[in-house]
Amino acid sequence: MAYLYIVFVLCCLALLVGGVVEQRNHYRNLDKIPNGVLVNGIRGKSSITRLCAGALRGGGKVVVGKTTGTAARFIFPDASEEPVYRKFGIANVVEQIGIVRRAAMYHPDVLVMECMAVMPALQECNQSKLIRSNIGVLSNVREDHLAEMGPTLDDVARSLSRSMPEGGVCITAERDRLAILQEEAERRDCELIPVDPESVSDREMDGFGWITFKENVAIALAVAEQLGVDRHSALKGMWEAPPDPGVLSVARVLHGTKRLRFANVFAANDPESTIMNIKQLEDQQLITRPLTMVINCRPDRVERNRQMGELSARVQPDSLVLIGEPTKSARTSVPADLQDRVVDLGGKLVPERLLAGVTAAAPDDSSIVAVGNIHGQGEVLLHELATLPSWTCEDGSESASMLRTQTGERIR
């Protein structure tokens, strides 16, 4: 018995020594990187990470980036990228150690990282131990991950604030809970800088070949300003930056003789972001009525399924298609006056049947918006759409933008 005890103690000591060595090596790698930007918030983190990296590249900075959203990517200084390998496909904040080690090899001026932690304690650990950024971004406070960060939006704001850099700067586009963020920033001796989306002109937005929001661009411009990059150079760098695979996008696809506009709004999986995206697409006439709304349901996102069902009252689609499972969690929250428009395609359908069912619910020359969450049947639907041909507009253009699947396929 004493022998086993000695072995146990020696193993514990070995683990302790190994942990100390790894921590010191990690801090040594962080010391090689002069500036760190940690992007947190509920919506837009991946896009903001790419915009910040692009803006800083436009100013001649050597930048390494890493996104976590729809498809995790390691972004090289030349803006090329590759998927982040995850053992067993499981995301873990510990992967940030390897990302920092790899980034340090390029001797970057700036490391731009998307926060991948959801639990409040892990968000704080991610900042204080793993990234140690001097510039933080808190994009917005929205209704998502309430089980971990809620239950109220005020609680979500305080949870997100745990990633603010102590003694640093935090940039935000949040307005409704700015007072709470200011209070949390003061506790950490952090300067909070709110940005105004209207400071970005429509003409500046016209430079993007993909759909993004003024809030995201304003944040990236503020980050660039903090690091000495002028506005013109920052915008040029953002215009040239490749979009995220989960970026809001619209494609024109041809299914048989039907001409359809398909809007991928999966990435905006909270109600307010979703309705904001749909409204922007309608305002820009990228989608038109009649409108079919597709809700992808997931068994581990029952509350979100319910929220999307309720959201149909604000969207008022001409038809409502439910895919994934359990679709009942969305259908029970659909208003009574829309129940007769519901088409239930629940379960794990074969790809051909899923595509046929969704397109059958949409009339010719109409639009489809896909909302909820991309994983599961949503991925299957995007993969099938990627195989369809496009149709040409009257002005000769094939599509207003690219629709990308999670693996990076493009629908033209």
Buried (B, 14 or more C-beta within 10 A) or exposed (E): EEEEEEEEEEEEEEEEEEEEEEEEEBEEBBEBBEBBBBBBBBBBBBBBBBBBBBBBBBBEBBBBBBBBBBBBBBBBBEBEBEEBEEEEEEEEBEBBBEBBBBBBEBEBBBBBBBBBBBBBEBBBBBBBBBBBBBBBBBBBBBBBBBEBBBEEBBBBBBBBBBBBBBEBBBBBBBEEBBEBBBBBBEEBEBBBBBBEBEEBEEEBBEEBEBBBBBBBBBBBBBBBBBBEBEBEBBBBBBBEBBBBBBBBBBBBBEBEEBBBBBBBBBBBBBBBBBBBBBEBBBEEEBBEEBBBBBBBBBEEBBEBBBBBBBBBEEBBBBBBBBBBBBBBBBBEBBEEEBEEBBBBBBEEBEEEEBBBBBBBBBEEEBBBBBBBBBBBBBBBBBBBBBEBEBBEEEEEEEBBBBBBBBEEBBBB
